[in-house]
Amino acid sequence: MFDSFNFRTAFEIALPLFLIMDPVGNAAACLGMLREHGEARQRAILRRELLFALGIILGFHALGDALLGMLEIEQSTLRLSGGLILFIISMKMVFPPQEGDTEAVAHDPFIVPIAVPLIAGPSLLAAVMVFARQAQGGMMAQVNVLAGILMAWTATAAIMAFTPDIARLLGPRTMRAMERLMGLVLIMMAVQMLENGIRLFVTSL
């Protein structure tokens, strides 16, 4: 998968990262948090938080593998924990909490909760570290991962930067339906991550 750089490889990395970022579902959540702001201010806040999230993601891509090595965390452990977290998050996407259970953020949210954990959540950071560890030892392999990260973030930013317009165009029902569809895809990906983690653990015994 990581032998040489090509668009298909980068896209295969970008697709799951994009689904984990869940821009449509996060767009709906952000609208609730930013309802007290005007549309121009909402866009400015979302652009700022997207940049913060990108910086955090790139930081984990660059330093995450070294941190895992220092903590002596195996790849099987990373995949199992990432799959478990992803499964929990995807279940919440398919079966979202009632509207009365969500809290609106009255003030300007700074980094938390939009940049982290909505965009750069634990499952996304775990997936980035998994890809980084798979690509270790090869310059072009790391370029593949970096390109995939930037592709996923760019697509997410393109959607979330126009959140007020998209929500007005699609309507709340369509937004919820798309979020649940992404959740179903993520459930399958989470189970696959768990299977891969178990397989790696068994082979390492």
Secondary structure in CASP SS format (residue, H / E / C, confidence):
PFRMAT SS
TARGET T0000
AUTHOR 0000-0000-0000
METHOD secondary structure of the structure
MODEL  1
M C 1.00
F C 1.00
D C 1.00
S C 1.00
F C 1.00
N C 1.00
F H 1.00
R H 1.00
T H 1.00
A H 1.00
F H 1.00
E H 1.00
I H 1.00
A H 1.00
L H 1.00
P H 1.00
L H 1.00
F H 1.00
L H 1.00
I H 1.00
M H 1.00
D C 1.00
P H 1.00
V H 1.00
G H 1.00
N H 1.00
A H 1.00
A H 1.00
A H 1.00
C H 1.00
L H 1.00
G H 1.00
M H 1.00
L C 1.00
R C 1.00
E C 1.00
H C 1.00
G C 1.00
E H 1.00
A H 1.00
R H 1.00
Q H 1.00
R H 1.00
A H 1.00
I H 1.00
L H 1.00
R H 1.00
R H 1.00
E H 1.00
L H 1.00
L H 1.00
F H 1.00
A H 1.00
L H 1.00
G H 1.00
I H 1.00
I H 1.00
L H 1.00
G H 1.00
F H 1.00
H H 1.00
A H 1.00
L H 1.00
G H 1.00
D H 1.00
A H 1.00
L H 1.00
L H 1.00
G H 1.00
M H 1.00
L H 1.00
E C 1.00
I C 1.00
E C 1.00
Q H 1.00
S H 1.00
T H 1.00
L H 1.00
R H 1.00
L H 1.00
S H 1.00
G H 1.00
G H 1.00
L H 1.00
I H 1.00
L H 1.00
F H 1.00
I H 1.00
I H 1.00
S H 1.00
M H 1.00
K H 1.00
M H 1.00
V H 1.00
F C 1.00
P C 1.00
P C 1.00
Q C 1.00
E H 1.00
G H 1.00
D H 1.00
T C 1.00
E C 1.00
A C 1.00
V C 1.00
A C 1.00
H C 1.00
D C 1.00
P C 1.00
F C 1.00
I C 1.00
V C 1.00
P C 1.00
I H 1.00
A H 1.00
V H 1.00
P H 1.00
L H 1.00
I H 1.00
A C 1.00
G C 1.00
P H 1.00
S H 1.00
L H 1.00
L H 1.00
A H 1.00
A H 1.00
V H 1.00
M H 1.00
V H 1.00
F H 1.00
A H 1.00
R H 1.00
Q H 1.00
A C 1.00
Q C 1.00
G C 1.00
G C 1.00
M H 1.00
M H 1.00
A H 1.00
Q H 1.00
V H 1.00
N H 1.00
V H 1.00
L H 1.00
A H 1.00
G H 1.00
I H 1.00
L H 1.00
M H 1.00
A H 1.00
W H 1.00
T H 1.00
A H 1.00
T H 1.00
A H 1.00
A H 1.00
I H 1.00
M H 1.00
A C 1.00
F C 1.00
T H 1.00
P H 1.00
D H 1.00
I H 1.00
A H 1.00
R H 1.00
L H 1.00
L H 1.00
G C 1.00
P H 1.00
R H 1.00
T H 1.00
M H 1.00
R H 1.00
A H 1.00
M H 1.00
E H 1.00
R H 1.00
L H 1.00
M H 1.00
G H 1.00
L H 1.00
V H 1.00
L H 1.00
I H 1.00
M H 1.00
M H 1.00
A H 1.00
V H 1.00
Q H 1.00
M H 1.00
L H 1.00
E H 1.00
N H 1.00
G H 1.00
I H 1.00
R H 1.00
L H 1.00
F H 1.00
V H 1.00
T H 1.00
S H 1.00
L C 1.00
END
